[in-house]
Amino acid sequence: MGDPEVRVLHVYLNDVNDVTADERDGVLARIRPYLKGEPTYEPGDQTDFDAAEFKDDRHRSLLIIEEYF
């Protein structure tokens, strides 16, 4: 996520949004505990995240972060 050449998409329900370079630190801070298996859920919070990286034949990366509950 620190490489500006990597495209990062955030998927939530039917919304797919590009994560800009300026937004990445905040997104990473929010999802890191979930990806490490250490989330601290607030009462009523059932949020979770999955992340996957894809590379094309030219070794360009795409990171997709899916948020769900």
Summary of the structure (lengths in Angstrom):
residues: 69
radius of gyration: 12.8
end to end distance: 23.0
largest distance: 44.6
contacts: 138
relative contact order: 0.29
helix: 17%
strand: 38%
